[in-house]
Amino acid sequence: MEDATAFGSTDESEQPVLIPIHSDGDLPEWAVLELNGELIRPKESPDGKENPTSDCLVGPGQVELGSVQFVDADPVMVMGSHRLKGKVETLKQPFCVLRKDVDSDNDTTSYQVTGIITKKLLFNQYPKTIMR
C-alpha cells in the first residue's frame, strides 16, 4: 500500500467526491469556432446610433458575430464587411458540453451531457473586405 502523504493528504477519512454525469443517449454533435485576431464589440449600431439595438444584438448583452455557410465543404464566415474562408478539422480529443443540475432539496449536484464537440471550424487566413 502506498503512503498517503505522497498524495498530499495525511487524513485517512477523506473520501473522493463523486459527481454523477448523465446522458440521454443520442447526443447532438457540435463544432467550435477558432478565430485568430481580435473581436471588438461595436460601440454603435450600423445606423449610427449609440448603444446598438436589435439589428446587431441577439439578446441582452449579446452581439451577433456573423453568419457561417459552407461552400464546397469549406466554411465561409461573413462578419460585417469581412469574409473569412476556413477549414474543418477533426479534434484529436472530443469535448463534452455539460449542463450543471443542482437539486437544492437533496443538496446534490449532477451534470447532464448536452452535446459532443468533435470538429472545429478554423478561420486562420486574413479576411477579405466585401465591397457593398
PLY file of the C-alpha trace (Angstrom):
ply
format ascii 1.0
element vertex 132
property float x
property float y
property float z
element edge 131
property int vertex1
property int vertex2
end_header
0.00 0.00 0.00
1.31 3.45 -0.93
1.90 6.15 1.67
-1.00 8.67 1.77
1.42 11.55 2.30
2.73 11.05 -1.24
-0.60 12.39 -2.47
-0.59 15.43 -0.18
-3.11 14.10 2.35
-2.50 12.64 5.79
-6.19 12.34 6.74
-7.33 8.76 6.11
-11.02 9.77 6.46
-11.02 11.82 3.21
-13.14 10.21 0.52
-13.20 11.16 -3.15
-16.18 13.26 -4.21
-18.25 11.57 -6.90
-20.29 13.79 -9.19
-22.75 11.92 -11.38
-22.73 12.63 -15.13
-25.81 11.59 -17.12
-26.51 11.24 -20.82
-29.77 10.70 -22.71
-28.07 8.55 -25.34
-28.11 10.07 -28.82
-26.27 13.39 -28.41
-26.01 16.27 -30.89
-22.60 16.79 -32.47
-21.35 20.37 -32.30
-18.36 22.29 -33.67
-16.28 25.03 -32.12
-15.17 28.18 -33.98
-11.50 29.14 -33.85
-10.63 32.66 -34.95
-7.29 34.45 -34.99
-7.16 38.13 -34.23
-9.25 40.42 -32.10
-13.01 40.87 -31.99
-14.09 44.37 -30.99
-17.69 44.86 -29.90
-19.36 47.69 -31.83
-19.94 50.89 -29.87
-22.75 51.93 -32.16
-25.19 50.18 -34.43
-24.83 50.17 -38.23
-27.33 53.07 -38.45
-25.01 55.26 -36.29
-26.97 55.17 -33.03
-25.08 54.86 -29.76
-25.75 51.59 -27.92
-26.53 49.01 -30.63
-30.11 47.86 -30.98
-31.87 44.86 -32.49
-30.10 44.99 -35.87
-26.86 43.63 -34.33
-27.95 42.42 -30.88
-29.09 38.86 -30.32
-30.14 39.26 -26.69
-29.29 41.35 -23.65
-25.55 41.99 -23.76
-25.05 39.80 -26.85
-23.88 40.82 -30.31
-24.32 38.75 -33.47
-20.93 37.50 -34.59
-21.74 36.78 -38.22
-23.03 34.00 -40.44
-21.36 30.77 -41.49
-22.11 29.00 -44.76
-20.44 26.00 -46.37
-19.10 26.42 -49.91
-17.67 23.22 -51.42
-17.42 21.67 -47.91
-15.34 24.63 -46.63
-16.80 27.07 -44.09
-17.12 30.73 -45.10
-17.93 33.31 -42.41
-19.23 36.81 -43.10
-18.60 39.26 -40.26
-19.75 42.78 -41.03
-17.88 43.77 -44.20
-15.33 40.94 -43.96
-15.34 37.47 -45.49
-13.26 34.73 -43.86
-12.54 31.40 -45.50
-11.82 28.49 -43.20
-11.43 24.75 -42.99
-12.95 21.95 -40.93
-10.63 19.99 -38.65
-11.41 16.94 -36.53
-10.34 17.35 -32.92
-7.79 14.87 -31.58
-9.88 14.53 -28.43
-13.59 15.43 -28.38
-15.09 17.70 -25.73
-18.28 17.11 -23.75
-20.66 20.01 -23.24
-22.16 19.71 -19.77
-25.11 21.38 -18.06
-24.97 21.62 -14.26
-28.07 20.40 -12.44
-28.41 21.35 -8.76
-31.05 19.70 -6.59
-31.38 22.05 -3.61
-33.80 19.69 -1.83
-31.24 16.86 -1.61
-28.19 19.18 -1.69
-26.74 17.28 -4.66
-25.06 18.33 -7.89
-25.02 16.36 -11.12
-24.13 17.10 -14.73
-26.08 16.35 -17.90
-24.15 15.83 -21.16
-25.90 18.05 -23.72
-23.57 17.63 -26.69
-20.22 16.46 -28.02
-17.76 18.72 -29.83
-15.79 16.68 -32.38
-14.81 19.25 -35.01
-13.58 22.82 -35.18
-14.07 25.41 -37.87
-10.67 27.09 -38.19
-10.56 30.60 -39.67
-6.85 31.46 -39.69
-6.49 33.31 -43.00
-6.50 37.08 -43.42
-10.10 38.29 -44.09
-11.13 39.75 -47.42
-13.08 43.00 -47.49
-16.53 42.86 -49.06
-17.45 45.91 -51.12
-21.18 46.64 -50.92
0 1
1 2
2 3
3 4
4 5
5 6
6 7
7 8
8 9
9 10
10 11
11 12
12 13
13 14
14 15
15 16
16 17
17 18
18 19
19 20
20 21
21 22
22 23
23 24
24 25
25 26
26 27
27 28
28 29
29 30
30 31
31 32
32 33
33 34
34 35
35 36
36 37
37 38
38 39
39 40
40 41
41 42
42 43
43 44
44 45
45 46
46 47
47 48
48 49
49 50
50 51
51 52
52 53
53 54
54 55
55 56
56 57
57 58
58 59
59 60
60 61
61 62
62 63
63 64
64 65
65 66
66 67
67 68
68 69
69 70
70 71
71 72
72 73
73 74
74 75
75 76
76 77
77 78
78 79
79 80
80 81
81 82
82 83
83 84
84 85
85 86
86 87
87 88
88 89
89 90
90 91
91 92
92 93
93 94
94 95
95 96
96 97
97 98
98 99
99 100
100 101
101 102
102 103
103 104
104 105
105 106
106 107
107 108
108 109
109 110
110 111
111 112
112 113
113 114
114 115
115 116
116 117
117 118
118 119
119 120
120 121
121 122
122 123
123 124
124 125
125 126
126 127
127 128
128 129
129 130
130 131
